Structure formats: C-alpha cells, structure tokens
Amino acid sequence: MVRWEIVGKQVTLQSAQVSQLEPDICRIEQSDVQNQIIASAKRSQLEEATAHFTVDVPTCICLNLEDLKCFEVVEHQYEQWGVIFQNSIAIQPSNPAFPTKLGSTALMGSPKGGFLEATFLQPVNWVSASVTSSQRLVLSAYDRDRQLLCQSILPSANLANSDSSLSPNILLSVAAKNIHSITFCAFDGQFTIDEFRFCL
C-alpha cells in the first residue's frame, strides 16, 4: 500500500473496484481504477491548495493535458505528480485523423517522431493511455535497469475517418510491479496520446 499526502484544490477522486495486480498480467481495465487524481500541469494546483488529505489505497493519477499550451515541450510539468516526459510536445490536433478523447489537447512524440518516453519518480504498477496512431504502435514498460517488463501492442493504424477496423483513441495499458519507465514507439509513424494515467 502506498501512502501519499495529496494537497490540491482541484483534486478529485472517483470510486470503482480495484483488482490485485499480478507480475505476469499486462493489462487491467480502466474500470478497475479505484481512486483517481486528476493532475494539473499548473504548479499553482499545489501552491494554492486549500484541502489536505491522505490516500491509503492504490491511487491512479490521470494527467489533465488542457493546462498545456499548444506546441509546448512537455518534460517536467507533471514532475510534482511523479512523471517526467522525454521527446514530448503538447498539440491541439488540426488533422481530423487524430481526434482527442478528452478536451482538445494531446501529447505527441517530438522532435523525434514516432517515439515518446515517460519516467516515473517512484515505481508504478500500471500505465495506460488512449492512443491514435498512423502505424503499428508498441507500448513498453521497463524496470529500473531498463529490462523489458511488459508490452501492449496496437497492431495497425487506427486513424479516424480511415478504413481501419480499429477506432481512434484505443486504450493501451501495461501492468507489472516496479515500472520505472515506459515508451510509446510507432516505427515510421506519428501518434497522439490522451488520457495518460498511471497507478501506484
């Protein structure tokens, strides 16, 4: 059990049932999230806090991307929530093939296209995101030593308004003990991620 003291006036919790994670399970459903914190990129969410409470149950953090500016390089904005991004930019897709799931902002791999990485300050047990990609995409989870723990694969493109049998914003997730980093990789492709969430 992880004990976090959360300080913030925009923090919300949602209830559902949590299943126990086993080391060999590579996915759990979004509905299995018990406590969820909507995490803002604004530092003021913590600094202007009026509510203090303690979470004693497995907690999931969903990043609110709407506070990011279009074309803002995303690295340390969510560090206070335990995640740092590499090769990431915030976009408001103008191409209708890449719709967002929540709001108008998504993350995209940049400047190196087709790749995005997230590193966690404390190990997590589950990571998920809604993904729209122009190519096959692999979500990989790694431990502290960069050993592969688990993968989840989008088998082909899932662009909106295309002949793909897959809908856009497919939920991909990985689950394993002690995930220290994850990568999204679409070889020779572009992708957007939305609804990025991780569980402690």
VMD Tcl script that draws the C-alpha trace (Angstrom):
set ca {
  {0.00 0.00 0.00}
  {1.34 3.44 -0.92}
  {0.64 6.36 1.40}
  {0.53 9.73 -0.36}
  {-0.43 13.05 1.09}
  {-2.18 14.96 -1.64}
  {-2.52 18.72 -1.46}
  {-4.60 20.50 -4.05}
  {-7.88 22.23 -4.55}
  {-8.61 20.67 -7.97}
  {-8.02 17.08 -6.89}
  {-10.93 14.73 -7.48}
  {-11.42 11.11 -6.51}
  {-13.60 8.60 -8.33}
  {-14.69 5.22 -6.99}
  {-14.75 1.84 -8.67}
  {-13.34 -1.56 -7.78}
  {-9.60 -2.41 -7.85}
  {-8.21 -5.79 -8.80}
  {-4.90 -7.06 -7.43}
  {-2.03 -6.78 -9.91}
  {-0.01 -9.90 -10.60}
  {3.51 -9.68 -12.07}
  {2.52 -11.55 -15.23}
  {-0.60 -9.52 -16.01}
  {-0.02 -6.97 -18.77}
  {-3.40 -5.23 -18.71}
  {-6.19 -4.21 -16.43}
  {-9.33 -2.43 -17.45}
  {-9.87 1.28 -16.93}
  {-12.95 0.47 -14.83}
  {-10.67 -1.29 -12.31}
  {-9.36 2.07 -11.08}
  {-10.44 2.76 -7.50}
  {-9.06 6.20 -6.66}
  {-8.08 8.64 -9.35}
  {-6.47 12.05 -9.07}
  {-6.82 14.47 -11.99}
  {-3.35 16.06 -12.09}
  {-2.87 19.55 -13.47}
  {0.34 20.83 -15.06}
  {-0.16 24.11 -13.15}
  {2.23 24.40 -10.23}
  {-0.42 26.57 -8.52}
  {-2.58 23.47 -8.03}
  {-0.25 22.52 -5.21}
  {0.82 26.00 -4.09}
  {-2.70 27.43 -3.75}
  {-4.08 24.33 -2.10}
  {-6.82 24.57 0.43}
  {-7.55 20.88 1.07}
  {-5.23 18.33 2.72}
  {-5.99 14.64 2.77}
  {-4.21 11.30 2.85}
  {-4.72 8.44 0.41}
  {-4.16 4.94 1.87}
  {-5.34 2.88 -1.10}
  {-3.81 2.21 -4.51}
  {-4.10 5.53 -6.34}
  {-4.19 6.40 -10.02}
  {-3.21 9.72 -11.48}
  {-4.74 10.95 -14.73}
  {-2.96 13.89 -16.33}
  {-5.04 16.91 -17.26}
  {-3.41 17.99 -20.55}
  {-5.69 21.01 -21.00}
  {-3.37 23.25 -18.96}
  {-0.63 22.83 -21.57}
  {-0.15 25.34 -24.37}
  {-0.25 24.12 -27.95}
  {3.31 23.20 -29.10}
  {4.64 23.38 -25.54}
  {7.54 20.99 -24.96}
  {6.39 18.64 -22.20}
  {9.06 17.44 -19.78}
  {8.81 18.46 -16.11}
  {5.26 19.89 -15.99}
  {3.93 16.81 -14.15}
  {7.04 16.11 -12.06}
  {5.19 17.05 -8.85}
  {2.82 14.18 -9.70}
  {5.68 11.71 -10.23}
  {6.29 11.59 -14.00}
  {8.79 13.22 -16.37}
  {8.42 13.05 -20.16}
  {11.09 12.93 -22.85}
  {10.60 13.75 -26.55}
  {7.07 15.05 -25.98}
  {5.09 18.04 -27.18}
  {1.52 19.18 -26.48}
  {-0.65 19.64 -29.55}
  {-4.23 20.50 -30.39}
  {-4.59 18.31 -33.47}
  {-5.88 20.11 -36.55}
  {-5.78 16.88 -38.56}
  {-9.17 15.16 -38.05}
  {-7.44 11.77 -38.35}
  {-6.04 12.36 -34.82}
  {-9.05 13.24 -32.63}
  {-8.61 13.73 -28.90}
  {-10.62 11.75 -26.39}
  {-10.74 14.31 -23.56}
  {-10.64 18.02 -24.24}
  {-8.64 19.44 -27.13}
  {-5.00 18.70 -26.16}
  {-2.95 15.54 -26.69}
  {0.72 14.57 -26.47}
  {2.85 13.67 -29.47}
  {6.42 12.46 -29.86}
  {8.65 15.36 -30.90}
  {11.22 16.35 -32.09}
  {11.85 12.68 -32.91}
  {8.59 11.49 -34.47}
  {7.09 8.15 -33.55}
  {8.66 7.94 -30.07}
  {7.72 9.23 -26.61}
  {9.06 8.23 -23.18}
  {7.85 8.74 -19.61}
  {9.95 8.10 -16.49}
  {8.37 7.69 -13.05}
  {9.98 9.13 -9.92}
  {8.59 6.21 -7.90}
  {7.84 2.81 -9.41}
  {4.26 2.34 -10.61}
  {2.22 -0.79 -11.25}
  {0.02 0.25 -14.17}
  {0.14 2.76 -17.04}
  {-2.46 3.45 -19.71}
  {-3.23 5.95 -22.45}
  {-5.68 6.42 -25.28}
  {-3.68 6.14 -28.50}
  {-4.30 7.13 -32.11}
  {-1.52 6.13 -34.50}
  {-0.69 6.12 -38.21}
  {1.24 2.83 -37.81}
  {1.54 -0.19 -35.57}
  {2.50 1.06 -32.07}
  {4.18 -0.67 -29.14}
  {3.78 0.49 -25.53}
  {6.65 -0.99 -23.49}
  {7.24 -0.96 -19.73}
  {10.74 -1.18 -18.19}
  {12.20 -1.69 -14.74}
  {14.98 0.35 -13.08}
  {17.65 -1.50 -15.12}
  {15.81 -0.91 -18.43}
  {14.81 -4.57 -18.61}
  {11.57 -5.08 -20.51}
  {8.71 -6.00 -18.16}
  {5.69 -5.96 -20.41}
  {4.30 -4.70 -23.74}
  {0.95 -3.79 -25.21}
  {0.59 -3.53 -28.98}
  {-1.71 -1.58 -31.27}
  {-1.49 -3.95 -34.28}
  {-2.16 -1.38 -37.00}
  {-3.11 2.22 -37.69}
  {-6.32 3.47 -36.08}
  {-6.77 6.89 -37.63}
  {-10.23 8.45 -37.64}
  {-12.10 8.55 -40.97}
  {-9.92 5.78 -42.40}
  {-10.59 2.24 -43.49}
  {-9.05 0.92 -40.26}
  {-11.07 -1.66 -38.38}
  {-9.75 -0.10 -35.14}
  {-11.32 3.04 -33.73}
  {-9.16 6.03 -32.77}
  {-8.19 6.53 -29.12}
  {-7.70 2.83 -28.34}
  {-6.85 2.29 -24.68}
  {-3.44 0.61 -24.32}
  {-2.16 -0.39 -20.90}
  {0.71 -2.22 -19.25}
  {0.75 -3.65 -15.75}
  {3.72 -5.05 -13.81}
  {5.42 -4.50 -10.50}
  {8.06 -1.73 -10.35}
  {7.57 0.02 -13.69}
  {10.18 2.81 -13.81}
  {9.66 3.97 -17.40}
  {7.51 3.38 -20.45}
  {7.94 4.10 -24.15}
  {5.48 4.53 -26.99}
  {7.04 3.62 -30.33}
  {5.46 3.71 -33.80}
  {8.17 3.00 -36.38}
  {7.95 5.49 -39.27}
  {4.66 6.78 -37.89}
  {3.01 9.55 -35.92}
  {0.72 9.14 -32.93}
  {-1.10 11.08 -30.26}
  {-1.79 10.03 -26.69}
  {-4.53 11.30 -24.44}
  {-5.94 10.25 -21.09}
  {-2.47 9.34 -19.77}
  {-2.89 7.56 -16.43}
  {-0.69 5.63 -14.03}
  {-1.32 3.76 -10.81}
  {0.91 3.45 -7.75}
}
mol new
graphics top color blue
foreach p $ca { graphics top sphere $p radius 0.5 }
foreach p [lrange $ca 0 end-1] q [lrange $ca 1 end] { graphics top cylinder $p $q radius 0.2 }
display resetview
